[in-house]
Amino acid sequence: MGKVGLSLKRSLSSSMLFRRIFSSLNLRDLPPSPLISSREFSGRLWIPAGGRLSDRSRWLKFQRNICLSSIRMSSAFQMGDTRRPPVTADKADLLREVEAALGSSFSLEPLSPTPNPLIIVISGPSGVGKDAVIKQVRHGIHFVVTATSREKRPGEVDGKDYYFVTKEQFLSMIERNELLEYALVYGEYKGIPKQQIHDFMSKGFDIVLRVDIQGAATLRSILGDSAIFIFLLAENEEALVKRLIDRKTETIDRLLVRIATAREEIKHLKEFDYVVVNEEGKLESSVKMVESIIDAEKARVQQRNAVI
Ligand SMILES: Nc1ncnc2c1ncn2[C@@H]1O[C@H](COP(=O)(O)OP(=O)(O)OP(=O)(O)O)[C@@H](O)[C@H]1O
């Protein structure tokens, strides 16, 4: 027998079983329900096809209990309240009827608090794909533009990829306490301007900070558990080095420094909350994984509360 025939047979036997149990309820002996007609009842009941018979029997028993308790509830309502709404009344009428019976109207206030804006720190070895992942993460997120004293790479845009400043300008930003965190990386300064974080958090945006491992450690000491720390990794060392070579921005000497640094950095993985493996050719999955982490964090009962 084909798949279609088998599932048809299953659903037929399910509905026969259901009819046998439903008919044992003696609905006609019960007072009519003001809220739910027996036709609506049968429309709402659902019996899973397939599965072991014992599972399905348990499911049917569960459905029957729901039927019985609904009938009991509606009977109680009927006994205590002589203003029976007609069975044909629409949803809005029934809602008003129930509100009148309760003596108060239903609140439209959200039942759970609005999630706090998040600060998401993304770190990982050089060339692992931090920028590539962050650029594709969905809207509602502000990727903080870092200030740097390093030279612009081909294709980079000032104010979009980085704020390119001179070393002197960077040092005055440090003096004015305008940076949340800064570091000297491969002889160049990189730092996070505080004002941008304030501005976007106050508008309800989640904040993404992209820092190296040293920066992540500093941010952990400043923000503690109020921020989320994600470590981005390649699937193996070879994939990481190939990615750096493909970028065509590194001399052999700089490549050697970055590889040695990456080996040290990977040892800090345990200081992070999450790890995302950015596999070769699977950038999209890594982006989805980061988005899933953000979704899960938004659903936390105990929200993180980042304050800068
Ligand atoms: N999953 C992937 N598969 C293949 N190539 C990737 C993947 N992710 C990123 N890349 C490529 O790897 C290179 C390095 O990525 P990217 O510049 O985003 O790394 P990074 O971690 O931001 O580096 P750095 O810290 O040195 O700035 C880029 O050419 C990018 O397009």
The ligand as a Tripos MOL2 file, in Angstrom:
@<TRIPOS>MOLECULE
LIG
   31    33     1     0     0
SMALL
NO_CHARGES

@<TRIPOS>ATOM
      1 N1         31.9250   31.1290    5.9670 N.pl3     1 LIG1
      2 C1         32.8100   31.6890    5.1250 C.ar      1 LIG1
      3 N2         33.2390   30.9750    4.0650 N.ar      1 LIG1
      4 C2         34.1310   31.5170    3.1920 C.ar      1 LIG1
      5 N3         34.6690   32.7430    3.3030 N.ar      1 LIG1
      6 C3         34.2880   33.4910    4.3450 C.ar      1 LIG1
      7 C4         33.3280   33.0140    5.3080 C.ar      1 LIG1
      8 N4         33.1590   33.9780    6.2230 N.ar      1 LIG1
      9 C5         33.9410   35.0070    5.8620 C.ar      1 LIG1
     10 N5         34.6220   34.7310    4.7340 N.ar      1 LIG1
     11 C6         35.6240   35.5800    4.0320 C.3       1 LIG1
     12 O1         36.8040   35.5410    4.8370 O.3       1 LIG1
     13 C7         37.4940   36.7930    4.7490 C.3       1 LIG1
     14 C8         37.7210   37.3360    6.1490 C.3       1 LIG1
     15 O2         36.4600   37.7510    6.6630 O.3       1 LIG1
     16 P1         36.2990   39.0650    7.5690 P.3       1 LIG1
     17 O3         37.0830   40.2050    7.0160 O.co2     1 LIG1
     18 O4         34.8650   39.2200    7.8090 O.co2     1 LIG1
     19 O5         37.0430   38.5330    8.8770 O.3       1 LIG1
     20 P2         37.2680   39.3040   10.2610 P.3       1 LIG1
     21 O6         37.1430   38.2700   11.3210 O.co2     1 LIG1
     22 O7         36.3710   40.4730   10.3290 O.co2     1 LIG1
     23 O8         38.8060   39.7290   10.0900 O.3       1 LIG1
     24 P3         39.6510   40.8980   10.8550 P.3       1 LIG1
     25 O9         39.4730   40.6620   12.3220 O.co2     1 LIG1
     26 O10        41.0540   40.6660   10.4320 O.co2     1 LIG1
     27 O11        39.1050   42.2030   10.3640 O.co2     1 LIG1
     28 C9         36.6360   37.6970    3.8840 C.3       1 LIG1
     29 O12        37.1750   37.6820    2.5750 O.3       1 LIG1
     30 C10        35.2630   37.0500    3.9430 C.3       1 LIG1
     31 O13        34.4950   37.3160    2.8040 O.3       1 LIG1
@<TRIPOS>BOND
     1     1     2 1
     2     2     3 ar
     3     2     7 ar
     4     3     4 ar
     5     4     5 ar
     6     5     6 ar
     7     6     7 ar
     8     6    10 ar
     9     7     8 ar
    10     8     9 ar
    11     9    10 ar
    12    10    11 1
    13    11    12 1
    14    11    30 1
    15    12    13 1
    16    13    14 1
    17    13    28 1
    18    14    15 1
    19    15    16 1
    20    16    17 2
    21    16    18 1
    22    16    19 1
    23    19    20 1
    24    20    21 2
    25    20    22 1
    26    20    23 1
    27    23    24 1
    28    24    25 2
    29    24    26 1
    30    24    27 1
    31    28    29 1
    32    28    30 1
    33    30    31 1
@<TRIPOS>SUBSTRUCTURE
     1 LIG1         1 GROUP 0 **** ****
